[in-house]
Amino acid sequence: MKNHSHPHPHHGEVEPFDPAHPERFAAAQKCTWVSVGINLLLTVLQLVVGYFGRSQALIADGLHSLSDLLSDFLVLFANRESSRHADARHPYGHARIETAATLLLGAALAALGVGLLIAAGMKLQDPANLQPVHPVALWVALLTLVAKEGLFHYLMAVAKRVRSQLLAANAWHSRSDAASSLVVLIGIGGNLLGYVFLDLIAAAVVGVMIARMGVKLAQGALAELIDTGLDAAEVKAIRDTLRNTPGVCGLHELRTRKMADNALVDAHIVVDPKISVSEGHYIAEAARQAVLSKHHVLDVMVHIDPEDDRKVRPNAHLPDRFVLLGHLSEQLNDSSIRERRVVFHYLDGKVDAEVFFPSQELPAERAEALQAQCNTLALKDEYFRSIHIHCSGAPE
């Protein structure tokens, strides 16, 4: 019950890039290139002015912008690769490339933040060498604050529209940049007012903020890579959708796991054990389509059960159809049973059998006698719980 069919190229052919979600891919590419341009300009401006203006806080913020620039290129790569269709080696698609990229981005940010914190702490050990910063650093910090906050709103709007985890992570990264730029602005302002140590304090605070954001991103990505399930509210909503599907009598073993901005769902549904295989499959497919249409789910695997496995005895020890036919023929002393239409229902550790005879071959008196013989047999048989004789002219 999967829809992952997509033509694969033969060996030696170059596969043309064909994104699975063209609108999402195009939007992500466009906004990421906008972010690249802004971060490139800010990185150069902050590092140059911070170095010549003697502002450690502005240099720290410049390194933060540099990390943004690197993350933008990481987003461009991950967005392209994760947008590829599923293939033979990746039957669930490539969405977790985006998750892996988020993990790398988070780890890099955490390391950068710790490094900035240590550097600022070491400089604070020698207060005699602290110097006032140049006033132009204040204006650069203000420009950075405005640019980063504007970029956050732009990126988040696109991330929500195309439902991209990585774009959302990049947007929040820009928001953390805006917050850190505010801290830098305050630190530089304090330095210019005579509190020269505030520039380094601001640099240390920026380091802490960068590290905290990196840890949060890495934790979220790692949780997904180890198959963390959806939150309780979403799981309940999916459970309700499955239970409300016509023909579903019960539900158990509902499992979910995140896949980038989507999810994978596995579920066991209980259907009437006496319906046909095709009707059971129809109910399962209806349940699957209901989940796909009402929830943000990549795929649903539905297993059909005739009973709740948790509450009944297992059936794995019972013999297969051919052994049961031989056993039934022997017990009823009727070799023609093997040629009849016989339906077996494996339920609660035993077997319910239905044997169909054309009415012209089994008179009513003979049918009653045979049914009585089957009832007696079922009372003590090791396999059969019930045996029903039908002589209504059922089709073969």
Buried (B, 14 or more C-beta within 10 A) or exposed (E): BEEEEEEEEEEEEEEEEEBBBEEBBBBBBEBBEBBBEBBBBBBBBBBBBBEEBBBBBBBBBBBBBBBBBBBBEBBBEBBBBBBBBBBEEBEBBBBBBBBBBBBBBBBBBBBBBBBBBEBBEEBBEEEEEBEBBBEBBBEBBBBBBEBBBEBBEBBBEBBEEBBBBBBBBBBBBBBBBBBBBBBBBBBBBBBBEEBBBBBBBBBBBBBBBBBBBBBBBBEBBBEBBEEEBBEEEBBEBBBEBBBEBEBBBBBBEBBBBBBBBBBBBBBBBBBEBEBEEEEBBBBBBBBBEBBBEEBEBBBBBBEBBBBBBEEBEEBEEBEEEEEBBBBBBEBBEBEEBEEBEBBBBBBBBBBBBBBBBBEEEBEEEEBEEBBEBBEEBBEEBEBBBBBBBBBEEEEE
